[in-house]
Each structure stands twice: as C-alpha cells, then as structure tokens.
C-alpha cells in the first residue's frame, strides 16, 4: 500500500511571528520543502500541501525546490497545492481541506503530517505505515512518543469523514482517533 500524503502548512504561525512553512532549518531548507521530502521519502505517493497564510510564498518555495511543475502537479512526484480557504478558523479547516482533496483521488489511505515537526523524519513515516492496523481503506495508526499520541497519522478512507466531523477550531481529529482506538506506533527512538 502506497498512501497519499497530506501536509498541513496553512497556519500563520502567530506565536513565532511568521508562517511555520517558511521557517528554515540550520541548512537553510524551508520547513515546507523538508516536510514534503519526509513524506515522499517515507513512502507516500502523491502529496497535497494545504496552504493558507503565505500561500504564494509557500508555493514559490516548493516550485524553487523543483517540487511543483505544470500548475502545481509534479508528474511522478505528485505534489499538489491544496488551498484552505477558511484557514484562519484554525487547524481543523486545513485538515478538512486536505481530507477533502484526498477524497477526490483513488487513495485508500493518507498520511497526515504537520509542517512544523522538524524532529520527524522519513523513518517515522515508514514505521507508522508499516505498523498500521487494519487493511485497505480501514487502516489506522499514528506515531507515539513515550506512550503519547503524536504525528504523523495514517488513516484509511473509511475514517476520513468521521475525522473531518471531529475537527473543530484549532483541534484536529484527535478525539475521533481516540474513540476509534487508533494504535500508537512507538517512534521515540527515531526522533532527533
């Protein structure tokens, strides 16, 4: 199974004074570029990058890195810009936008990841996908760190509508994932 990826990168980053997607690591790589590579190198097929604040700058960074071609879609690499028109209302709007985008594809499952997680590498994505519980469109798993739920999250298509319904304000699908008994895949040994 090759899941699609959804990268939530729409926030304004008001606490840090700039959108987190634009933050550069010590090597000068923007968070959005690094995070797309993490998903791709972790085994995701097409990736939807959800944008809101600084959408034009985020798109330009992805284009400059060679990740966007032909109107937002890189043939073979599969990076698509997914606008979150209501991104100011909180992270839930971005999650709903990303899940709505992937619902229009043939994907059975999606890995949802945040742009502001520099300690999460491709090895974490691979482990979460490999450790999944269930089959086909019912798969479900998420990274766990010291017994606490974290990201990324792998969700099969059967979970998308309930996850969207659970997301409100600045809260994602955590309440749904808890009710669904989403298994934690230990990943604390993989973070930097």
Secondary structure, DSSP 8 states (H G I E B T S, - for coil): ---EEEEE-----TTTTS-GGG-B-TTS-BHHHHHHHHHHHTT--SEEEEE-TTHHHHHHHHHHTT---TTT--TTT-EEEEE-TTGGG-HHHHHHHHHHHHHTSS-SEEEEEETT-TT--HHHHHHHHHT-BSSGGG-EEEEEETTEEEEEEEEEGGGHHHHHHH-BTTB-SHHHHHHTT--EEE-GGG--
